[in-house]
């Protein structure tokens, strides 16, 4: 009888020890897992969700647009019957720019002609719409131009001239200012501001003209295919397009000169 009592006591003792060991093991496992989680948080950055809108989300790319090259001082040809000594907005464009923007690659360096420093931005483009005619603002302009209200000053003054555009080709993006109207048309707002495609013309339906500086930066041919879209000046990064020109938003801001309404809105957040 005494022998059985001893065995029972030993069994109870063994059970108590096993239970205590299990509890300690469980606590140890929990502690180890907690330490591991803390270590992981130190190594891996936390995932942060963002609801910010993409840059320039109000403007969409116009894709696969046949693009031709034009330049200040260009003489008329069969496929380009209008001389470029003047623009749709500047009857003295050749003089305002500072001279002939020679497109010959051998006559250019650092995206400008070797013969002079341009007085206007050498990164310029033309699109087939003009918002003014015969000294007055076209009636549809108020409805179709996205920035009309913020840029309008007075009747007959363009809110399109000087507007910034991004041009994409071959994995590169250049930025330029809208300084003339064409190719061929000045009334196709359905394409420039809407979803239309460029209409047929002598240059295989070209819908964008770019300057020699844009051509050189993008590595384009004389006639090529590009994407383009409007951008606000605050979204234009630093680059060769910000170096020259009395019409250049960035140059004017750097000089501290007074800007007109359109330029003030363009330059408000533009990088220096």
Secondary structure, 3 states (H helix, E strand, C coil): CHHHHHHHHHHHHHHHHHHHHHHHHHHHHHHHHHHHHHHHHHHCCCCCCCCCCCCCCCCCCEEEEEEEECCCCCCCCCCCCCCCCCCCCCCCHHHHHCCCCCCCHHHEECCEECCCCCCCCCCEEEECECCEECCEECCCHHHHCCCHHHHCCCCCCCCCCCCEEEEEECCEEEEEEEEEECCCCCECHHHHCCCCCCCCCCCCCCCEEECHHHHHHHCCCCEEEEEEEECCHHHCCCCHHHCCCCCCHHHHHHHCCCCCHHHHHHHCCCCC
